[in-house]
Each structure stands twice: as C-alpha cells, then as structure tokens.
C-alpha cells in the first residue's frame, strides 16, 4: 500500500515548490542564460570548430531519473537485457554491474561559463529513497574553469537486505592559454558504493501469493551480507598545438596573437585504483553457498585492481576559418598500460597475499578520416594492436561511413563495422575467494559487428539494425563459474526511436527487437520497449510548462540471468522465465523558467495485476510508490 506522506514531508515539498516559484521570477530567461554555459566532452574540448553542447532544459523524459533494470532497489546491480561488444582491448579486470551509478572518466563534462553555474537535483520516494546530486562550475578567468559534482543515493528498499548507500564525487578543470598554444583538462573521481546483499527471496510463492503483505516479512536468503566498492581515478591530458600565428588588432595600439593549429601533440595520464569487498557472517549462508574454501564461520573477500595508463598521440587538424584545404586527417598514438591485481581471503589478508600479479601492455593505434569540405560522405578508419605484454596479439579495427541526406547534417545514414580479438576479462581466468575459485586458460574472444542506422533529427526519428558474431564467448554457467562457448553464434538486433506529435499529444516510442542465433548460453528478451504518452500544456501565459502522462516499460519473457552475491555477477539459469509484464508509471512534470518538478506514481499497476514482476530469478521489482523530484539551475 502507498503510504501518505508525513506532515513534515508535505511541508518540505511545499517549501521546495514555493522556493522554485519564487526563483522563477528572475528576469533573465533560461534561453538567454543558457548561452553563457558551454559543455564539452573530451572529444570536443580541443576542437577548433568549437563544438559544444548547452544546458539541458527539456522537460521530455525528466521524470526518468535512474536505471529501472536493477535487483529491486535503486543502487543495486544493473540487469543487462542486451548484448553488446566486449570492452576495449587491453587489460580489463572484471565486468562491473554497478557502473551505472559511478562517475566514469569518459563521461566527465568540462565547462566554460561567463557566470557561476549551479544545478541541484533532489528526488524523494518510498522506503527512505533519496537521490541528491549537484553540479557547480565557474571560470577563474576567461581561460580557466573548475567544476565539482556530487551524487548521493540512499534507499532501504522494499525487502530485507536491500539497503544501499552510494556517495560519488568528481572535480574537473580545463585551461587554454591566451595564444592557444597549450591546453589541458583533468579530473579526479571518487566513488564509494555500499549495499546489502540478500541473495533474493527464499520462496517465490511467498511473494506471488502473499497479497499486499509487508514485503519486509518475506524471508530472504542472506541476512548479513554486504558489498562495498571504492574507486579513485585521476585523469590528466595536455595538448600542444602546432601551426601558424594569426595577429588580431584589439585597439589602435594593442595587437594580439593567436595560434591556428594544424596539428596537435597530446599526452594523457590515467590512474585508477579499485577495491571490492564482500563480507558475510554466514548465519544463513551455509544453505545458500555449496563451497567454503577457507572459513565456514564467515566470509571476507577482497580484490584490488590498480592501473596506470600513459598515452601519447599526434593528430592533424583543420579549421574552416583559416581556409585550410586539407581533406584527410590522421592520428597516430601509442599507449602503455601497467596493472596490478591482488585478491585476499580472510584471515589470510593479514598474513599474506593469496594472489598477486602485475602486467603491462604496449598498444599502438592509428586513425584515418576526412574533413568537412562540403562533402556528403564521411569516413573514419581506426586500428589498435597490442604489440607486447600480457594481452599481446589482441587487436581492434573498424570503419565508420556516414552519408548525409541532401547535405543536411541532421539527416544521415551511418554504417559501422568492427572486428576484435581480445582476452576475456581477468576475473574469468583467475579468481580466488571463500566460495569460488578457478584458474582457467581461455582462448581469445573473437567478435565481428556490423551496425546500420538512419537518423533524422528534424522529425525525431532514428532506426537501425546490427548483427554481432561471437566466437569463444565466455560466460558464467548454472553453477556461477566461468565456461567458454567455442562455436560461433550471432545476435541480431533492430531498434526504432520515434516521437509522434499530434497537437498537444506526444507518443515517444523506443523499441528494441533482438534474436540469438545458434547459442544456448545467451538469453535475451526478444522485445524491449519504453513508451511515453503525455499531454503538454502551457499555463499562466506560458510561464508554466506542464506534461501529464504515462510511461510504459515492457519486455517479453525470457530466462533472465540469475545473480550471485559473492561475486556480484550474473549467471545462467533455466528455472524460471522473467518478463511479459508491463510497468506503468503516472507522472506530472512542470517547468518554471530554469526549475523543473515532477510528481510520479511509479508502478501503479502492481496493485491490480498480481505479484508476477521480477527483475531476475528470486528478485521482485519494487511495488507501487510515490516519487517527487525537483531541480534548480542557478546563474549568478
């Protein structure tokens, strides 16, 4: 049952709304201020065409604030329903089913703003759910910017042993000299993820036939198991620009020089330290785990991964404003990786290393592409090869072709092809803990992928299809231990994204179809869909933008992988099919200037469609719950 919010919470929500409305009286409009903040990804930062994005002020999809595919509570392991390509070549320690909740170096944003900018988001829901995040950035001067981000996710969950407490933060900066000769960007990331592990419910029938009982009363498999992951990342990249000097006149007596680059020499340094632990006093786990290799009274496993990457790159560049006639661009790079892996089991962790090893790789890279000189066809060819080290012989190469339709960059057809051969993640080959241990010698995984898609930004349409061919695929079998499937198999997928606007009504479609061919070790739903149906209305002389609608999430039934708490990994199961159940959310979203608010009744159909909703085996999805979210954007 959905509980009514307490008086204090109601007053707090009312205060937030009043504060938002008060803030909306600011004379500056969001459209005017938006131009003051430029947002860059790393690939855009040193681009001489000054490509960047602005602040997101759209209301569409604002109410979908987190990942829905989890183990029944925000912050728990993510359940993957599609099969993509393996990670990049080189050394990879282990899959991470919590990466959605972390700050990752590749996703860090860099800013340039004329005024300080702050954005705050707060979401509150049932079972003490709180999702709080903020971004603050400002320029010290015209060429130097600093930014800080923070996110805290806290929730008890509907079942025992589901509590989570995640705290993640980052600090980033970017700098360019006045003459454009030198520039740099850097970031520091700290991720601390903590959650309980309950091993799923003991009996599905207790959930399915239990009616509207308090879910905390349903027995779970583990009562004291906990997982923790701590990650610290440091990234630094500097650019040295080479080219010719262009002089500009500031006034009658002062002139200023600026370098117009024709090539860029860059150096990057990436340092990552990752520690994962799993602890359980085993008061209930003896009937859950079949093996105890070290201690039958309790479990305390730890693994540590340390990586240092240095990369040097040289790339040609072109700027349309300097009249360059260069049509072909090139990039040459070389990367060195150094890694250390440590694995411990209590009580040995205080005496000696159970496992320790170090590795290194040298990876040359090359790229060939063409520039925009009024052309309709673009190409980008790349290749990577591990010349020496632990992953020697691994390779990755591919080509992307992009054909503009009627010379319109917003309408294009894209074809992408890749081929890889790489070693499986280290976790699949060497692992030791209290409940699992193995030492495997697996062959390299071979993949080939072809992806074709058509995009029309003008009519909000995107569609495409892809086929991935795997050989020597590595997976976790029915006992949650690694195996290799040597035969070749394929996964075909197609997708469609289309927004249909009929006056004030909008239907947003996002559909994925997929089929596995010649494989019994990969289980995927054949259909995944997310549909939004909403009505838009502008009130108070268009000062208040409003959307009222329903979100639908659905996938067909399939043998979703089971989850193993001791490793944090998913593995094959053939006991029960999951899916063929619609999740329906009712929402009301509003925007006042730069403030956005949503009210949502999530999974409201659980009250009348029966208890058959699972994320994976023995892990029911959350019940119906009321959610409230609000965000502010401040420019001052």
N, C-alpha and C positions, 0 to 999 in steps of 0.2 A: 504494500500500500504506500502511496505517496503521502508523506507527512507534510503538514502545513508548516511553513517556515515560522520560526520563533519571532516574538515581538522585536527582539534586538536585531535580528537579521532583517526583518522588514524595514525597520527604521534605517538600518545601514544602507539597504538598497535604495530607499527613498532619498537618503542623503547623496548617494552617488549620482542618482538621476538629476537631482536639483543642481549638484555641482556641475554636471555636464551641461545642463541647460544654461546655467549662468556663464559657463565658459564659452558657450556658443555665441554670446553677444559680442565677442571680439570682432572688431570692424574689419579685420583682414579676412578675406575669404580663403578657403582651403586651396582653391585653384591658384590664387596669387602666390600664396606662401609655398606651395608645392615646388615651384621653380627654384626655390632657394636651396633645396637639398638634392644633391646628386648622389646616387648609389651605384657603386661599382662592384662587380665581381673581379677576381684576379685577371681573367682574360680580357676585361675591358679597361683595366686600370691604366695601362701604358699605351692604349690605342690612340693613335694620332687623329682618328676620325671622331674622338671624344664621344664614344658610345657609352651610354649610361642609362639607368632607369630612375624613375621618380618614386615618390612615396605612394604606397597602395592606399587609396581612399575608396575603393569599390566596396559596395555592400554585398554583392553577389558572393555566396559561399562563406561569408564571415562567420556564420554560426557553426561551421565545421572546423573546430579549433584544434583537434588532435586526431591521432590514429584510432580508428574504430576496431581494427583487427588485432586484438590483444587477448590475453588469457582471462578476461572477465573484469579487469580493472585498469584504468588509465595508469600507464607507467610499467605494466608488466610486459613480458616478452611479446614481440610482434609476430603474428601468424602470417606467413607469406602464402599468398594464393596464386602467384605467378612464378614462372621460372625464367630468370634472365641469364645473362652471361656471367661467368665466374669473375672474381675481382681481377684487377690489373696484374700483369705478370710481375715477377719478382717474388720476394718473400712475403707471405701472408700467414699470420699466426692461426687465426680461427675465425669462423663466422661469428657475427655479433647480432643477436636478436633484440638488442636494446639500443641500437644505433639511432633509431628514430628520435629518441629523447635526448641525445647528446648534441653538443656543438662539435661540428667537424670542420677541419681546416679548409677543405674545399668549398664549404658553404658560407664562410665568413664574408660579410659585406664590409666594404670600405666607403667612406663618406667624404663629401666636400660640401660644406654648408656656410652660408653667409651669416646665419644666426644660429645660436644653440638650438638643438632639436632633441625632444624627449618624447618617447611613446611608452605608455604604460597599459598593460592588459591584465585584467583580473577576471577569472571565471570561478564561480562557486556552484557546488552541486551537492547532491545527497552523499551520505557516508563521509562527511567532512572533506569532500573533494575541494581542493584549492589549486588553481593553476595561475600563478602570478609570474609576469615577466616584464622587463623594461629594457629600453634602448635609450642611451644618451650619447650624443655626439656633438662636437663643436670644433671649430677651427681655432688654433692658436694664432695663426696668421693666414695669409692667402694660400700658402703652400703646405701647411702642416695641419693635420687633423688627428684627433683622438676619438675613439668610440668605446663604449663599455656596454655589455649586455649581461643580463642575468635572468635565469628562469628557475622557479621552484614549483615542483609538483608534489602534492601531498594528498593521499586518499586512504581510507581504511578498507574500502571495498565492501561488497555485499556478503562475502563469505569469510570465515575464519582464515587467517593466514594469508591475507591478500594485501596487507598494508604496504604502502610504498612511500619513499621519501627521497626525491631526486633534487639535487642542487647543482646547477651548471652555470658557468660564467665565462666571459671572454673579454679581453681588452685588445683592441686593434688600433693601428695607426698607419698613416701614409704620408709621404713627403715628396715634393718635387722642388728642385732648385729653380731659381728665377729664370735662368737661361735654358732650362730643360735638358741640361747635360746629364743630370743624375736624378734618380728617383728610387724610392723604396717603399715597401709595405711590410708589415709584421703583425703577428697576433700571438697571444698567449691564451690557452684554453685550460679550464679546469672543470672536469666532470666527476661528480660523485653520485652514484646511483645505488640506492639501498632498497631492498624489498624482501618481504617474506615469501616463502615458497610452501604452498600447502599440498602439492602433489595431486591436486584435483579432488573431487568429492569421492567418497568411498563407494556410494551406490547411486547410479543414475536414477533409479526408480524413486529414491527418496526425494529427488528434485522433481521428476516428471509427474509424480502422483501426490506430491506434498501440498498442492493447492497454493494458497497465499501465505504460508507459514514464513516466519522469520528465517532467512537463509543462513543466519549465523548458527542456527540449531542443526543444520545438516552436517554430519561428520565429514571430516577431510582426512587425507592420508598422512599428512605430516603436520605436527603442531608446533615445532620449534625451529624449523629450517629457515635459514636466511642467506641471501646472496648480496654481495657487495662488489661494485666495480669502481675503481678510481683511476682516472686518466688525466695526464698532464701533457699538453702539447705546446711546443714552441715552433713558430714558423717565421722565417725572415727571407725576403727576396729583394735584391737590389738590381737596378737597371743602369747600364752605362750606354748612353745614346751617342752614336757617331753620325755625322752628317755635315751640313754646311751652315754657316751663320747668316741669319737674316736680321737686318737692322730696322728698327722702327723708331719714329720720332714721337717722343712724349710731349715736348713743347719746343719752343724756339731754341732753347739752349741745352736740352737734355735728350739724348737718344738711348735706346735700349736694344740689346742684342738678344736673340733667341735662336737656339739651335733647332734646325729642321732635320730630324733623324732619317737616315737612310738604312741604318742597321742598328741592332740592339744586342749588346752583350749582357747577359744576366747570370746571377748566381743566387741559388736558393739553398737554405739550410732548414731541415725539418727534423725535430727531435720529439719522440713520442715515448712516454712511459705508461704502461697499462698494467694494473694489478687487479686480479679477480679472485674472489674467495667464496667458498660455500661452507657453511657450518651448520651442524645439527647434533643435538644431544642424543638423538636416536631413541627417544622414549616411545615412538610409534613406527620408526623406520625399519625395524627388523623384519616386519612383514611386507615392506614395500621394496627394499633392495635385497637382491639374492646373494650378492657377494660383499664380503668385508675383508679387504686385503691387509689392513693394518690395525684397526681398532674396532672392536664391537660395541664399545660403550659410547663413543661419539665420533663425529666426523668433523675434520677441519682441514679442508683442502685449499691450497693457494697456488696460483700461477702468475708469473711475471713475464712481461714482454717489453723489451727495450729496443728502439730503432733509431738510427741516425742516418739521414739521407742528405747527401750533397749533390747538387745538380748544376752544371754549367751549360749554358745554351747561347747560341748565336742565331739571330733571325734577321732577315731583311724586312724592310717595312716600306710603306709608301703612304704619302699624304696627298690627297687630291688637290689640296690648296696650293701645293708647291709645283704643280704642273708636271709631276713625275710621269714618265712613260713606261715605267716598269710594269710588266704584266704578270710575271711569275715570281712567287715568293718561295724562299727556302728557310728551313730551320734545321740546325744540327745541334745535338745535345749528347751529354754523357752523364749518367747518374751512378753514384756509388752508394751502396747500402751496407750498413753494419747492424746486426741484430744479435740480441742475447735472449735466451729463453730459460726460465727457471720454473720448476714445479716442485711443490713441497706437500708432504703429508704430516699432520700432527701425530706423534710428538717429535718426528724427525726434524721438523723445521727449526728446532732449537739446537740440533746437534750437527746435522749435515744436510747438504743439498741432495734431495732424492734424484733430481735430474737437473743438469746444467749444460748448456752448449751455446756456442756463438757461431755466427755465419756472416758471410759477406757476398755481395754481388756487384758486378760492373755491367751496366746496361747502356749501350749506345742507342741513340734514337735519331731518326731523320724524318723530315716532312717536306712535301712539295705541294704548293697550292697556287691559285691565281687570284689576282686582284680585280676589283670592280672598276672597269673602264667602259661602262655602258654595255657590258656583256649580259647575256641571258643565262649562260651556263657557267656554273662554278664547280671546281673540283678541289678535293683535299685528300692527299695520299700520305699515309704515315707508315712507319715501321719501327719496331722495337725488338731488340735481341739481347739476351743475357749472354755476354761473351765469356764470363768466367764467374766462378763462385758456386754457391750451394744450388742455385737454380740454372746452372749452365745448360744452354741449349733451348731454353724456353723462348718463345717468340710471339709476337703480336703484330699483325699488319692489316691494313684495311684501306678502303677508299670510300669517299662520300661524293656523290654527284647531286647538284642542286640546280634544277631548271626553273627559271622564272616564267610565269604565265603572263604574257602581254607586258613584259618588262616591269611588272608590279612586284615589288619585294614582299608584299603582304600576301601574295598568291604564288605558291611554288609546289613543285613535285620533287621529292627527295628520295634517292636510292643510296643505301649504305650497305657495304659488305665488309665483313671482318673474318679473320682466321687466327686462331690461337692454339698454342700448345704450352701447357704450364703444369707445374707440380701441384697436387692437391694442397690445401691448407695444412700447415704443420700439425694442427690438432688431430687430423685424421690419421696421421702416420705415427706420432709419438705422443702418448698421454699416460699419466700415472696419477691415481687418486685412491681414495679409500674404497670406492665401489666399482671403479672401472680402471683398466689399464690395458694398453696394447702397444705393439711395436710392429708396424706394417711397412712393407716395401711396395707401394703402389706405383703403377705406371703413370706417365703424364696424361693429363686430361686434354683431349683434342676437341675443339669446338669450331664450327663454321656458322656464320649468321648472315642472312640477307633480310634487309628491312626496307620496305617501300611505303611511303606515306605522301598524302596530299594535304596541304594546308591552305585555307583561305581565311585570313584574319578578318576580312571585310564582312563575311557572312557567318562568322563564328563557327567554322566547320573544320574538322580535322579527322582524317580516316587513314587507315593503313593496315598493313599485314606484315608478318615476319615469320621466318622459319629458322629454328636453331637446330643444328645437328650436333649431337654429343657422342663421344666415344670414350670409354674408360671412366664413366661417370662414377663419382664417389658419393656414398650416402650412408646413413645410419639405418641398420636393419631393424627387425622386430625386437631385438634384444638391446637396442640403442648402442650398438657397436658398429664401427666402420666396415663397409664392404665396398668392393668395386664391381661395377657392371660393365663388362668389357664390350659387349656388342654395341653397334651403332644404333641410336634411336633419334627421333625427331620430335620437336614440339612446334606445332603451328599455332599462330595466334593472329587475331584480327581485332581492330578496335575502331570505335566511332565516337566522336565528340561533336555534338551539335546543339546549339542554343536556338530555340524557336520562339520568336516574339510575336504575339498576337495582341495588338493594342497594349493593355497593361498586364497581360498574362505572359509568363515565360515558362517554357519547359526546357530544362537543361538535361541533356542526355549524355551519359558516359557509359559505354557498353564495351565489354571485352569478351571475345569468344576464343577458346583455346582447345587444342586436341593433342594428346600424346600418341605417338605412333611407334609401335614396336618396343614398348617399355612397360615393365611391371613394377618398376621401382620409383616412378614419379607419378604421384596422384595430384590432379589439379581439377578444380571445378570447371566444367565446360562453359559456363556463362557467369559473368560477374557484371553487375550493373549498379550504378548510382544515378538516380533520377531526382531532380528537384522540380517541384511545381509551385510557383508562387505568383502572387498578385502584388504589383507595385503601385504605390500611391504617394503623391506629394501633397503635404498638408501645410497650412499656415503660410500661404504664399510661397510654397516650395522651400520653406526653411527646414522642414522635417521630411526626410525621405524614408519611406516605410515599405517593408516587404513582409507579407504574410503567406506562409506556405507549408509544404510537407516535403521532407527528404525521405527517399526510399533507398534502402541498401538490401541487395539480394544476391545470392549465388546458388547455383544448383548443388545438389547433394554430391558428396564425394568422400573418400576415406582420407580425411584431413590428418596430417601427421600428428602423432602424439608428442607429448613434451616430457623431457627428462630433467627434473630439477637439479640433480647433482652436476650436470654438465651445462645446463642452460640451453640445450639443443633439442631440435625436433627430430623424430624418427618415425619409421613406417609403422602403421597399424592397420589391421583388417577386421577389427571388432565391430566398428560402428561407423555408419556414414553420417556426415555432418552437413547441414545446409538445407536448401529448399524451404527457407523461412524468411519472410520479409521483415526487415526492421524499419519501423516508421517513426519519424520524429516530426512533431509540430513545432514551428518556430515563428517568432515575430522579431524582425530586425529593424532597427531605426538608425538613421544618421542625422546628426545635427552639426553642421559645419565639419569640424575635424574630430568629433566624438561619435563613436558607434556603440550601440547597445543591442543585445539580443536576449530574448527570453525563449527557452526551449523546453518542451516536454518530450524527453528522449525515450524512445522505445515504448510509446504509449499503448501499442497493440499487445504488449505482453500480458495485459490484464484480461484479455478475452480470447487469445489464440492458443492457449495451452503452453506448458513448460517443455518446449522442444528446441530451445535455442541454445546452441553450443558454439564455442569458438574452435575447440578441438576436443578430443576424447576426454571426458570427465571434467571439462572446464566450461560451465554455463556462462553465457554472456550476462551483463548486468540487467536488472529489472528496470521498470519504468522509473524515471527520475526527472525532477525539475532542475534546469540549469539556468544560470544567469551570468552574463558576461558583459563587460564594458571596457572600452579602451579610450584613452585620450591621446591626442597629439598636441604637443606644446611647441610653439615657435617664439622664443624670446631669449 
